[in-house]
């Protein structure tokens, strides 16, 4: 019969991502001739859980470089754009408390299209936002209840070294050396 235990841990209990498209119409001070560039910077955002949704409030700065007066002069139009987006949470247990919302910009806002319409520039800004809901949850695991576990003896490295030294030491070495020296001296005396 298996025994089960429950572990309480923090885990991702819900997540989702969504692509958002903002269609902006930006009024210019001068009649634009050509759009030379468009870039988005300073993206800031945060999220709050409302029911089974996360509401993301954020903003970014859009900069459009354009020419006017028949391409003889240029100017940069700067504008801050605030947004509010909603993402549904998938796999959420509504009874879990102490959730933490993590909002990520999976693909930062970037201008995919900019065109001149009258005295305005219409821009399409795309972004992909992802959310993770982190909270306390329970994990159930089967426990092996084996009482007669086998334990392997582990010898310290010092014990192995001591044992190797004991096996290699010749305790008769000094006596053998004296005998060899005496034999060599005797041989030398005989040769003289």
C-alpha positions in Angstrom: 0.0 0.0 0.0 1.4 3.4 -1.0 1.7 6.2 1.4 1.2 9.7 0.2 2.5 13.0 1.5 1.6 16.6 0.5 4.2 19.2 -0.1 3.2 22.9 0.1 5.4 24.9 -2.4 5.4 28.0 -4.6 4.7 27.2 -8.2 3.4 28.8 -11.4 -0.4 28.1 -11.1 -1.5 30.1 -14.1 0.0 31.7 -17.2 -0.9 33.2 -20.5 0.4 35.5 -23.3 -1.3 37.7 -25.8 -0.3 39.9 -28.7 -1.7 43.4 -28.7 -1.8 46.0 -31.6 -2.2 49.7 -31.0 -3.2 51.9 -34.0 -2.1 55.4 -33.2 -2.8 58.6 -35.1 -0.2 61.3 -34.2 -0.7 64.9 -35.3 2.4 66.6 -36.5 3.3 70.3 -36.3 4.3 70.5 -40.0 2.8 68.7 -43.0 5.0 65.6 -43.3 6.6 64.6 -46.6 8.3 61.3 -45.7 8.5 59.1 -42.6 12.2 58.5 -42.0 12.0 56.3 -38.9 9.9 55.2 -35.9 11.1 53.7 -32.6 9.5 52.9 -29.3 11.4 53.4 -26.0 10.8 53.6 -22.2 8.3 50.7 -22.0 7.0 50.4 -18.4 4.2 48.2 -17.2 2.7 46.4 -14.1 -0.2 44.0 -13.6 -3.0 43.4 -11.0 -5.2 40.3 -10.7 -9.0 41.0 -11.1 -11.0 37.8 -10.9 -9.5 35.3 -13.4 -7.9 38.1 -15.4 -4.7 40.2 -15.1 -5.1 43.9 -16.0 -1.9 45.4 -17.3 -1.3 49.1 -17.1 1.6 50.4 -19.1 3.1 53.2 -21.2 5.8 53.8 -23.8 7.2 56.7 -25.7 6.9 56.7 -29.5 9.3 58.8 -31.5 8.7 59.4 -35.2 11.4 61.0 -37.4 9.9 62.6 -40.4 10.8 65.2 -43.1 8.7 68.2 -44.3 9.0 71.1 -46.7 9.6 68.7 -49.7 12.2 66.7 -47.8 14.3 69.8 -46.9 13.8 69.7 -43.1 13.4 67.0 -40.5 11.8 66.8 -37.1 11.2 64.2 -34.4 7.7 63.9 -33.0 7.7 62.5 -29.4 4.6 61.3 -27.7 3.8 59.1 -24.6 1.2 56.5 -25.1 -0.5 54.9 -22.0 -2.4 51.6 -22.4 -4.5 49.1 -20.4 -4.6 45.5 -21.6 -6.3 42.4 -20.1 -5.1 38.8 -20.2 -7.2 35.8 -19.1 -5.4 33.4 -16.7 -5.4 29.8 -17.8 -5.4 27.0 -15.2 -6.1 29.2 -12.2 -7.5 28.0 -8.9 -9.6 30.9 -7.6 -9.3 29.7 -3.9 -5.5 30.2 -3.8 -4.3 33.2 -1.8 -1.0 35.1 -1.7 -0.5 35.1 -5.4 2.3 37.0 -7.1 1.8 38.5 -10.6 4.8 38.4 -12.9 4.3 40.4 -16.1 6.8 40.0 -18.9 7.3 41.8 -22.2 7.8 38.8 -24.5 8.2 41.0 -27.5 8.6 44.7 -26.7 6.5 47.3 -28.4 7.8 48.1 -31.9 6.4 50.1 -34.8 5.5 47.7 -37.7 3.9 50.3 -39.9 3.9 54.1 -40.2 2.2 56.1 -43.0 1.2 59.7 -43.7 -2.5 60.4 -43.7 -3.2 64.1 -44.2 -1.2 66.1 -41.6 -1.0 63.1 -39.3 1.1 59.9 -39.1 -0.7 56.7 -38.5 1.4 54.1 -36.7 0.8 50.4 -35.9 2.6 49.3 -32.7 2.8 45.6 -31.8 3.7 44.0 -28.5 3.4 40.6 -26.8 2.8 40.5 -23.1 3.0 37.4 -20.9 1.9 36.8 -17.4 2.6 34.2 -14.7 0.6 33.8 -11.6 2.8 32.3 -8.8 1.2 31.1 -5.6 1.2 28.4 -2.9 0.0 25.1 -4.0 0.1 21.4 -2.9 1.9 18.6 -4.6 1.0 15.0 -3.6 3.8 12.4 -3.8 4.1 8.7 -3.1 6.5 7.9 -0.3 8.6 4.7 -0.3 8.3 3.3 3.3 11.2 0.9 3.1 12.6 0.3 6.6 15.5 -2.0 5.7 17.5 0.4 3.6 21.0 -0.8 2.7 23.8 1.6 3.6 27.1 1.5 1.9 30.2 2.1 4.1 32.2 5.1 2.9 35.9 5.2 3.7 37.5 8.5 4.2 40.4 9.1 1.8 42.8 9.3 4.9 41.9 5.7 5.8 42.8 4.5 2.3 46.1 6.3 2.3 47.0 4.9 5.8 46.1 1.4 4.6 48.2 1.8 1.4 51.2 3.0 3.5 50.8 0.1 5.9 50.8 -2.4 3.0 53.9 -0.8 1.3 56.2 -0.4 4.3 58.8 -3.0 4.8 59.6 -3.2 8.5 62.7 -5.3 7.9 64.2 -2.6 5.6 66.8 -1.3 8.2 68.0 -4.8 9.0 68.3 -5.7 5.3 70.2 -2.5 4.6 72.7 -3.2 7.4 73.2 -6.6 6.1 73.8 -5.3 2.6 76.2 -2.6 3.8 78.2 -5.1 5.9 78.4 -7.4 2.8 79.6 -4.6 0.6 82.3 -3.6 3.1 83.4 -7.1 3.4 83.7 -7.5 -0.3 85.7 -4.3 -0.6 88.1 -5.5 2.1 88.5 -8.8 0.3 89.3 -7.0 -3.0 92.0 -4.9 -1.5 
